[in-house]
Amino acid sequence: MKLNKKTKKLLIIYAVFALLVNFNVLHVHAAGDPIAVVNNLSDFIFSLIRAIGMILLGFGVVQIGLSLKSHDPSQRANGFLTVAGGIVITFAKEILNLIVGG
């Protein structure tokens, strides 16, 4: 494979840069309690789950409203099921805490 001078020079610069980046690794040590990190991650995940539950709750209310306007019983049943699911998902952390007892 023939390379011109400019390509060879760029390849050498890239290789040297890659080596310097790989040899200049900084060691990062965790500061603080690892349990606190896990608790923060758990709180973040449960807040995302709560947001999804609130979205489902709102969608269920809209679905019930539309079913009352159009007199559609199957849509009304789906709306109530969506509202019930949204409530369960919204309060999932509290429900789990009641079950576990912690």
N, CA, C and O atoms as CSV, one atom per row, in Angstrom:
chain,resi,resn,atom,element,x,y,z
A,1,MET,N,N,0.845,-1.165,0.000
A,1,MET,CA,C,0.000,0.000,0.000
A,1,MET,C,C,0.896,1.235,0.000
A,1,MET,O,O,1.704,1.427,0.908
A,2,LYS,N,N,0.744,2.068,-1.024
A,2,LYS,CA,C,1.569,3.268,-1.136
A,2,LYS,C,C,0.818,4.454,-0.569
A,2,LYS,O,O,-0.352,4.681,-0.879
A,3,LEU,N,N,1.511,5.202,0.266
A,3,LEU,CA,C,0.947,6.410,0.851
A,3,LEU,C,C,1.843,7.582,0.502
A,3,LEU,O,O,3.068,7.454,0.493
A,4,ASN,N,N,1.241,8.712,0.218
A,4,ASN,CA,C,2.067,9.880,-0.045
A,4,ASN,C,C,2.559,10.461,1.283
A,4,ASN,O,O,2.142,10.014,2.351
A,5,LYS,N,N,3.439,11.449,1.213
A,5,LYS,CA,C,4.067,11.992,2.419
A,5,LYS,C,C,3.049,12.608,3.374
A,5,LYS,O,O,3.153,12.447,4.590
A,6,LYS,N,N,2.081,13.304,2.826
A,6,LYS,CA,C,1.093,13.976,3.679
A,6,LYS,C,C,0.254,12.952,4.442
A,6,LYS,O,O,-0.034,13.140,5.624
A,7,THR,N,N,-0.138,11.871,3.768
A,7,THR,CA,C,-0.934,10.841,4.425
A,7,THR,C,C,-0.119,10.124,5.495
A,7,THR,O,O,-0.637,9.838,6.574
A,8,LYS,N,N,1.154,9.829,5.210
A,8,LYS,CA,C,2.025,9.196,6.198
A,8,LYS,C,C,2.177,10.080,7.431
A,8,LYS,O,O,2.138,9.596,8.562
A,9,LYS,N,N,2.351,11.385,7.201
A,9,LYS,CA,C,2.528,12.320,8.312
A,9,LYS,C,C,1.261,12.370,9.173
A,9,LYS,O,O,1.348,12.359,10.401
A,10,LEU,N,N,0.094,12.424,8.540
A,10,LEU,CA,C,-1.164,12.441,9.286
A,10,LEU,C,C,-1.368,11.135,10.053
A,10,LEU,O,O,-1.859,11.151,11.181
A,11,LEU,N,N,-0.999,10.024,9.459
A,11,LEU,CA,C,-1.123,8.739,10.122
A,11,LEU,C,C,-0.222,8.651,11.345
A,11,LEU,O,O,-0.637,8.137,12.384
A,12,ILE,N,N,0.995,9.143,11.233
A,12,ILE,CA,C,1.925,9.145,12.367
A,12,ILE,C,C,1.422,10.066,13.477
A,12,ILE,O,O,1.494,9.714,14.654
A,13,ILE,N,N,0.914,11.239,13.110
A,13,ILE,CA,C,0.376,12.166,14.117
A,13,ILE,C,C,-0.820,11.534,14.827
A,13,ILE,O,O,-0.960,11.647,16.045
A,14,TYR,N,N,-1.669,10.877,14.065
A,14,TYR,CA,C,-2.832,10.217,14.662
A,14,TYR,C,C,-2.402,9.097,15.614
A,14,TYR,O,O,-2.958,8.963,16.704
A,15,ALA,N,N,-1.414,8.294,15.207
A,15,ALA,CA,C,-0.944,7.190,16.047
A,15,ALA,C,C,-0.324,7.716,17.337
A,15,ALA,O,O,-0.576,7.169,18.411
A,16,VAL,N,N,0.489,8.777,17.244
A,16,VAL,CA,C,1.097,9.360,18.440
A,16,VAL,C,C,0.014,9.931,19.357
A,16,VAL,O,O,0.080,9.757,20.574
A,17,PHE,N,N,-0.968,10.603,18.791
A,17,PHE,CA,C,-2.057,11.160,19.586
A,17,PHE,C,C,-2.840,10.043,20.283
A,17,PHE,O,O,-3.189,10.174,21.456
A,18,ALA,N,N,-3.114,8.961,19.579
A,18,ALA,CA,C,-3.843,7.843,20.170
A,18,ALA,C,C,-3.055,7.208,21.306
A,18,ALA,O,O,-3.631,6.845,22.331
A,19,LEU,N,N,-1.748,7.070,21.136
A,19,LEU,CA,C,-0.916,6.527,22.212
A,19,LEU,C,C,-0.891,7.448,23.420
A,19,LEU,O,O,-0.980,6.986,24.557
A,20,LEU,N,N,-0.769,8.746,23.181
A,20,LEU,CA,C,-0.746,9.687,24.300
A,20,LEU,C,C,-2.065,9.677,25.069
A,20,LEU,O,O,-2.077,9.759,26.298
A,21,VAL,N,N,-3.149,9.577,24.355
A,21,VAL,CA,C,-4.452,9.544,25.023
A,21,VAL,C,C,-4.585,8.266,25.849
A,21,VAL,O,O,-5.112,8.304,26.961
A,22,ASN,N,N,-4.114,7.138,25.319
A,22,ASN,CA,C,-4.236,5.875,26.038
A,22,ASN,C,C,-3.303,5.792,27.242
A,22,ASN,O,O,-3.654,5.157,28.237
A,23,PHE,N,N,-2.150,6.401,27.183
A,23,PHE,CA,C,-1.222,6.329,28.304
A,23,PHE,C,C,-1.487,7.395,29.359
A,23,PHE,O,O,-0.926,7.330,30.453
A,24,ASN,N,N,-2.320,8.361,29.053
A,24,ASN,CA,C,-2.613,9.435,30.002
A,24,ASN,C,C,-3.953,9.157,30.694
A,24,ASN,O,O,-4.831,10.018,30.741
A,25,VAL,N,N,-4.091,7.945,31.226
A,25,VAL,CA,C,-5.329,7.554,31.881
A,25,VAL,C,C,-5.321,8.075,33.312
A,25,VAL,O,O,-4.351,7.885,34.046
A,26,LEU,N,N,-6.392,8.725,33.697
A,26,LEU,CA,C,-6.520,9.207,35.060
A,26,LEU,C,C,-7.318,8.200,35.880
A,26,LEU,O,O,-8.324,7.664,35.413
A,27,HIS,N,N,-6.875,7.953,37.075
A,27,HIS,CA,C,-7.592,7.040,37.950
A,27,HIS,C,C,-8.614,7.839,38.750
A,27,HIS,O,O,-8.288,8.843,39.383
A,28,VAL,N,N,-9.826,7.381,38.708
A,28,VAL,CA,C,-10.903,8.069,39.411
A,28,VAL,C,C,-11.331,7.189,40.574
A,28,VAL,O,O,-11.640,6.011,40.400
A,29,HIS,N,N,-11.343,7.776,41.753
A,29,HIS,CA,C,-11.754,7.047,42.940
A,29,HIS,C,C,-13.095,7.590,43.400
A,29,HIS,O,O,-13.314,8.802,43.419
A,30,ALA,N,N,-13.981,6.694,43.766
A,30,ALA,CA,C,-15.303,7.113,44.218
A,30,ALA,C,C,-15.195,7.763,45.589
A,30,ALA,O,O,-14.536,7.253,46.495
A,31,ALA,N,N,-15.853,8.886,45.710
A,31,ALA,CA,C,-15.855,9.589,46.986
A,31,ALA,C,C,-17.215,9.421,47.635
A,31,ALA,O,O,-18.248,9.572,46.982
A,32,GLY,N,N,-17.212,9.118,48.887
A,32,GLY,CA,C,-18.474,9.022,49.605
A,32,GLY,C,C,-18.970,7.592,49.723
A,32,GLY,O,O,-18.256,6.636,49.422
A,33,ASP,N,N,-20.191,7.475,50.160
A,33,ASP,CA,C,-20.818,6.192,50.438
A,33,ASP,C,C,-21.391,5.590,49.169
A,33,ASP,O,O,-22.180,6.247,48.489
A,34,PRO,N,N,-21.017,4.353,48.822
A,34,PRO,CA,C,-21.573,3.746,47.603
A,34,PRO,C,C,-23.076,3.476,47.705
A,34,PRO,O,O,-23.768,3.437,46.687
A,35,ILE,N,N,-23.581,3.290,48.915
A,35,ILE,CA,C,-25.017,3.073,49.091
A,35,ILE,C,C,-25.794,4.336,48.727
A,35,ILE,O,O,-26.902,4.257,48.196
A,36,ALA,N,N,-25.209,5.503,49.014
A,36,ALA,CA,C,-25.868,6.768,48.659
A,36,ALA,C,C,-25.994,6.901,47.146
A,36,ALA,O,O,-26.992,7.422,46.648
A,37,VAL,N,N,-24.990,6.434,46.418
A,37,VAL,CA,C,-25.041,6.477,44.955
A,37,VAL,C,C,-26.168,5.580,44.439
A,37,VAL,O,O,-26.911,5.967,43.536
A,38,VAL,N,N,-26.291,4.390,45.012
A,38,VAL,CA,C,-27.355,3.468,44.607
A,38,VAL,C,C,-28.722,4.055,44.948
A,38,VAL,O,O,-29.661,3.935,44.161
A,39,ASN,N,N,-28.840,4.688,46.115
A,39,ASN,CA,C,-30.107,5.310,46.497
A,39,ASN,C,C,-30.471,6.461,45.563
A,39,ASN,O,O,-31.638,6.629,45.210
A,40,ASN,N,N,-29.478,7.252,45.164
A,40,ASN,CA,C,-29.739,8.346,44.214
A,40,ASN,C,C,-30.202,7.808,42.868
A,40,ASN,O,O,-31.116,8.361,42.256
A,41,LEU,N,N,-29.575,6.729,42.406
A,41,LEU,CA,C,-29.989,6.115,41.144
A,41,LEU,C,C,-31.401,5.556,41.259
A,41,LEU,O,O,-32.206,5.692,40.338
A,42,SER,N,N,-31.695,4.932,42.382
A,42,SER,CA,C,-33.038,4.400,42.612
A,42,SER,C,C,-34.078,5.521,42.608
A,42,SER,O,O,-35.146,5.373,42.014
A,43,ASP,N,N,-33.773,6.632,43.265
A,43,ASP,CA,C,-34.698,7.768,43.278
A,43,ASP,C,C,-34.919,8.314,41.871
A,43,ASP,O,O,-36.041,8.668,41.507
A,44,PHE,N,N,-33.848,8.381,41.082
A,44,PHE,CA,C,-33.963,8.877,39.715
A,44,PHE,C,C,-34.845,7.955,38.870
A,44,PHE,O,O,-35.708,8.423,38.128
A,45,ILE,N,N,-34.625,6.648,38.985
A,45,ILE,CA,C,-35.414,5.696,38.205
A,45,ILE,C,C,-36.876,5.749,38.619
A,45,ILE,O,O,-37.763,5.715,37.766
A,46,PHE,N,N,-37.136,5.832,39.920
A,46,PHE,CA,C,-38.524,5.903,40.367
A,46,PHE,C,C,-39.176,7.223,39.963
A,46,PHE,O,O,-40.389,7.265,39.755
A,47,SER,N,N,-38.404,8.297,39.847
A,47,SER,CA,C,-39.000,9.551,39.365
A,47,SER,C,C,-39.369,9.433,37.887
A,47,SER,O,O,-40.378,9.993,37.458
A,48,LEU,N,N,-38.566,8.713,37.103
A,48,LEU,CA,C,-38.927,8.467,35.704
A,48,LEU,C,C,-40.187,7.606,35.610
A,48,LEU,O,O,-41.063,7.868,34.786
A,49,ILE,N,N,-40.273,6.586,36.451
A,49,ILE,CA,C,-41.457,5.732,36.463
A,49,ILE,C,C,-42.686,6.543,36.869
A,49,ILE,O,O,-43.767,6.363,36.308
A,50,ARG,N,N,-42.517,7.437,37.848
A,50,ARG,CA,C,-43.633,8.285,38.279
A,50,ARG,C,C,-44.101,9.185,37.133
A,50,ARG,O,O,-45.302,9.392,36.960
A,51,ALA,N,N,-43.159,9.719,36.348
A,51,ALA,CA,C,-43.533,10.576,35.220
A,51,ALA,C,C,-44.324,9.780,34.177
A,51,ALA,O,O,-45.301,10.283,33.623
A,52,ILE,N,N,-43.906,8.550,33.912
A,52,ILE,CA,C,-44.636,7.707,32.963
A,52,ILE,C,C,-46.039,7.419,33.489
A,52,ILE,O,O,-47.004,7.431,32.725
A,53,GLY,N,N,-46.154,7.162,34.785
A,53,GLY,CA,C,-47.462,6.921,35.383
A,53,GLY,C,C,-48.374,8.128,35.282
A,53,GLY,O,O,-49.572,7.983,35.035
A,54,MET,N,N,-47.817,9.325,35.472
A,54,MET,CA,C,-48.630,10.538,35.356
A,54,MET,C,C,-49.108,10.738,33.918
A,54,MET,O,O,-50.232,11.186,33.693
A,55,ILE,N,N,-48.258,10.408,32.950
A,55,ILE,CA,C,-48.664,10.516,31.548
A,55,ILE,C,C,-49.805,9.544,31.257
A,55,ILE,O,O,-50.778,9.907,30.595
A,56,LEU,N,N,-49.688,8.306,31.751
A,56,LEU,CA,C,-50.763,7.335,31.552
A,56,LEU,C,C,-52.040,7.769,32.253
A,56,LEU,O,O,-53.138,7.575,31.732
A,57,LEU,N,N,-51.898,8.348,33.420
A,57,LEU,CA,C,-53.064,8.829,34.157
A,57,LEU,C,C,-53.789,9.911,33.368
A,57,LEU,O,O,-55.014,9.877,33.250
A,58,GLY,N,N,-53.046,10.862,32.832
A,58,GLY,CA,C,-53.647,11.914,32.010
A,58,GLY,C,C,-54.297,11.365,30.756
A,58,GLY,O,O,-55.382,11.800,30.369
A,59,PHE,N,N,-53.628,10.399,30.113
A,59,PHE,CA,C,-54.190,9.800,28.904
A,59,PHE,C,C,-55.484,9.058,29.215
A,59,PHE,O,O,-56.431,9.100,28.430
A,60,GLY,N,N,-55.525,8.376,30.366
A,60,GLY,CA,C,-56.733,7.666,30.759
A,60,GLY,C,C,-57.896,8.603,31.017
A,60,GLY,O,O,-59.032,8.296,30.656
A,61,VAL,N,N,-57.622,9.756,31.644
A,61,VAL,CA,C,-58.682,10.736,31.890
A,61,VAL,C,C,-59.228,11.270,30.568
A,61,VAL,O,O,-60.439,11.422,30.406
A,62,VAL,N,N,-58.331,11.554,29.625
A,62,VAL,CA,C,-58.775,12.033,28.310
A,62,VAL,C,C,-59.608,10.963,27.611
A,62,VAL,O,O,-60.616,11.266,26.972
A,63,GLN,N,N,-59.179,9.713,27.739
A,63,GLN,CA,C,-59.905,8.620,27.103
A,63,GLN,C,C,-61.307,8.465,27.702
A,63,GLN,O,O,-62.269,8.212,26.977
A,64,ILE,N,N,-61.419,8.615,29.013
A,64,ILE,CA,C,-62.729,8.543,29.657
A,64,ILE,C,C,-63.611,9.699,29.185
A,64,ILE,O,O,-64.792,9.506,28.898
A,65,GLY,N,N,-63.038,10.890,29.107
A,65,GLY,CA,C,-63.802,12.045,28.636
A,65,GLY,C,C,-64.308,11.867,27.222
A,65,GLY,O,O,-65.455,12.198,26.922
A,66,LEU,N,N,-63.466,11.349,26.356
A,66,LEU,CA,C,-63.891,11.109,24.973
A,66,LEU,C,C,-64.951,10.020,24.897
A,66,LEU,O,O,-65.848,10.085,24.056
A,67,SER,N,N,-64.856,9.019,25.767
A,67,SER,CA,C,-65.855,7.948,25.734
A,67,SER,C,C,-67.207,8.438,26.245
A,67,SER,O,O,-68.249,7.981,25.774
A,68,LEU,N,N,-67.199,9.361,27.201
A,68,LEU,CA,C,-68.464,9.912,27.678
A,68,LEU,C,C,-69.134,10.754,26.599
A,68,LEU,O,O,-70.361,10.805,26.504
A,69,LYS,N,N,-68.309,11.414,25.788
A,69,LYS,CA,C,-68.864,12.238,24.716
A,69,LYS,C,C,-69.451,11.370,23.595
A,69,LYS,O,O,-70.492,11.691,23.022
A,70,SER,N,N,-68.753,10.254,23.296
A,70,SER,CA,C,-69.204,9.423,22.172
A,70,SER,C,C,-70.060,8.238,22.609
A,70,SER,O,O,-70.495,7.457,21.762
A,71,HIS,N,N,-70.308,8.085,23.886
A,71,HIS,CA,C,-71.123,6.994,24.431
A,71,HIS,C,C,-70.592,5.623,24.008
A,71,HIS,O,O,-71.351,4.756,23.574
A,72,ASP,N,N,-69.262,5.443,24.143
A,72,ASP,CA,C,-68.618,4.180,23.758
A,72,ASP,C,C,-68.203,3.433,25.031
A,72,ASP,O,O,-67.250,3.851,25.689
A,73,PRO,N,N,-68.884,2.350,25.396
A,73,PRO,CA,C,-68.563,1.658,26.647
A,73,PRO,C,C,-67.207,0.955,26.642
A,73,PRO,O,O,-66.552,0.887,27.683
A,74,SER,N,N,-66.773,0.436,25.501
A,74,SER,CA,C,-65.471,-0.237,25.479
A,74,SER,C,C,-64.334,0.766,25.652
A,74,SER,O,O,-63.335,0.462,26.304
A,75,GLN,N,N,-64.476,1.951,25.075
A,75,GLN,CA,C,-63.463,2.987,25.257
A,75,GLN,C,C,-63.463,3.471,26.706
A,75,GLN,O,O,-62.411,3.793,27.258
A,76,ARG,N,N,-64.647,3.522,27.319
A,76,ARG,CA,C,-64.754,3.933,28.717
A,76,ARG,C,C,-64.052,2.914,29.614
A,76,ARG,O,O,-63.340,3.291,30.546
A,77,ALA,N,N,-64.251,1.631,29.335
A,77,ALA,CA,C,-63.583,0.583,30.124
A,77,ALA,C,C,-62.076,0.669,29.959
A,77,ALA,O,O,-61.334,0.538,30.932
A,78,ASN,N,N,-61.621,0.887,28.736
A,78,ASN,CA,C,-60.179,1.045,28.506
A,78,ASN,C,C,-59.644,2.278,29.225
A,78,ASN,O,O,-58.526,2.263,29.741
A,79,GLY,N,N,-60.435,3.337,29.258
A,79,GLY,CA,C,-60.025,4.545,29.962
A,79,GLY,C,C,-59.870,4.311,31.450
A,79,GLY,O,O,-58.898,4.763,32.056
A,80,PHE,N,N,-60.831,3.601,32.047
A,80,PHE,CA,C,-60.734,3.314,33.481
A,80,PHE,C,C,-59.556,2.390,33.788
A,80,PHE,O,O,-58.886,2.552,34.808
A,81,LEU,N,N,-59.305,1.425,32.906
A,81,LEU,CA,C,-58.139,0.553,33.095
A,81,LEU,C,C,-56.838,1.340,32.975
A,81,LEU,O,O,-55.891,1.090,33.721
A,82,THR,N,N,-56.785,2.286,32.043
A,82,THR,CA,C,-55.591,3.114,31.887
A,82,THR,C,C,-55.389,3.998,33.107
A,82,THR,O,O,-54.258,4.175,33.561
A,83,VAL,N,N,-56.467,4.554,33.643
A,83,VAL,CA,C,-56.365,5.379,34.849
A,83,VAL,C,C,-55.878,4.531,36.021
A,83,VAL,O,O,-55.013,4.964,36.783
A,84,ALA,N,N,-56.428,3.329,36.168
A,84,ALA,CA,C,-56.001,2.452,37.258
A,84,ALA,C,C,-54.528,2.070,37.115
A,84,ALA,O,O,-53.784,2.070,38.096
A,85,GLY,N,N,-54.117,1.750,35.906
A,85,GLY,CA,C,-52.708,1.435,35.670
A,85,GLY,C,C,-51.807,2.625,35.932
A,85,GLY,O,O,-50.721,2.472,36.491
A,86,GLY,N,N,-52.251,3.820,35.530
A,86,GLY,CA,C,-51.468,5.027,35.784
A,86,GLY,C,C,-51.311,5.301,37.263
A,86,GLY,O,O,-50.249,5.735,37.707
A,87,ILE,N,N,-52.375,5.046,38.040
A,87,ILE,CA,C,-52.286,5.242,39.493
A,87,ILE,C,C,-51.297,4.255,40.102
A,87,ILE,O,O,-50.481,4.628,40.944
A,88,VAL,N,N,-51.373,2.996,39.674
A,88,VAL,CA,C,-50.451,1.995,40.209
A,88,VAL,C,C,-49.009,2.334,39.845
A,88,VAL,O,O,-48.119,2.222,40.688
A,89,ILE,N,N,-48.767,2.745,38.604
A,89,ILE,CA,C,-47.406,3.077,38.180
A,89,ILE,C,C,-46.920,4.344,38.872
A,89,ILE,O,O,-45.752,4.430,39.254
A,90,THR,N,N,-47.807,5.333,39.039
A,90,THR,CA,C,-47.402,6.579,39.686
A,90,THR,C,C,-46.967,6.341,41.125
A,90,THR,O,O,-45.993,6.934,41.589
A,91,PHE,N,N,-47.675,5.487,41.822
A,91,PHE,CA,C,-47.359,5.248,43.227
A,91,PHE,C,C,-46.633,3.921,43.436
A,91,PHE,O,O,-46.792,3.288,44.479
A,92,ALA,N,N,-45.842,3.497,42.460
A,92,ALA,CA,C,-45.143,2.210,42.538
A,92,ALA,C,C,-44.159,2.178,43.703
A,92,ALA,O,O,-44.070,1.170,44.403
A,93,LYS,N,N,-43.427,3.252,43.920
A,93,LYS,CA,C,-42.433,3.258,45.001
A,93,LYS,C,C,-43.113,3.139,46.356
A,93,LYS,O,O,-42.650,2.394,47.219
A,94,GLU,N,N,-44.202,3.863,46.547
A,94,GLU,CA,C,-44.909,3.804,47.816
A,94,GLU,C,C,-45.549,2.434,48.032
A,94,GLU,O,O,-45.575,1.924,49.152
A,95,ILE,N,N,-46.066,1.840,46.956
A,95,ILE,CA,C,-46.663,0.509,47.055
A,95,ILE,C,C,-45.585,-0.513,47.426
A,95,ILE,O,O,-45.809,-1.374,48.277
A,96,LEU,N,N,-44.419,-0.416,46.787
A,96,LEU,CA,C,-43.326,-1.337,47.122
A,96,LEU,C,C,-42.857,-1.149,48.560
A,96,LEU,O,O,-42.549,-2.124,49.246
A,97,ASN,N,N,-42.801,0.095,49.018
A,97,ASN,CA,C,-42.413,0.336,50.407
A,97,ASN,C,C,-43.431,-0.239,51.385
A,97,ASN,O,O,-43.051,-0.736,52.445
A,98,LEU,N,N,-44.713,-0.180,51.048
A,98,LEU,CA,C,-45.732,-0.788,51.913
A,98,LEU,C,C,-45.618,-2.300,51.937
A,98,LEU,O,O,-45.795,-2.917,52.987
A,99,ILE,N,N,-45.320,-2.914,50.782
A,99,ILE,CA,C,-45.192,-4.369,50.714
A,99,ILE,C,C,-43.972,-4.830,51.491
A,99,ILE,O,O,-44.053,-5.767,52.285
A,100,VAL,N,N,-42.831,-4.167,51.260
A,100,VAL,CA,C,-41.570,-4.574,51.890
A,100,VAL,C,C,-41.579,-4.202,53.372
A,100,VAL,O,O,-41.032,-4.922,54.207
A,101,GLY,N,N,-42.208,-3.070,53.684
A,101,GLY,CA,C,-42.247,-2.638,55.079
A,101,GLY,C,C,-41.083,-1.762,55.455
A,101,GLY,O,O,-40.736,-1.663,56.632
A,102,GLY,N,N,-40.470,-1.121,54.476
A,102,GLY,CA,C,-39.317,-0.287,54.774
A,102,GLY,C,C,-39.530,1.093,54.460
A,102,GLY,O,O,-38.638,1.917,54.660
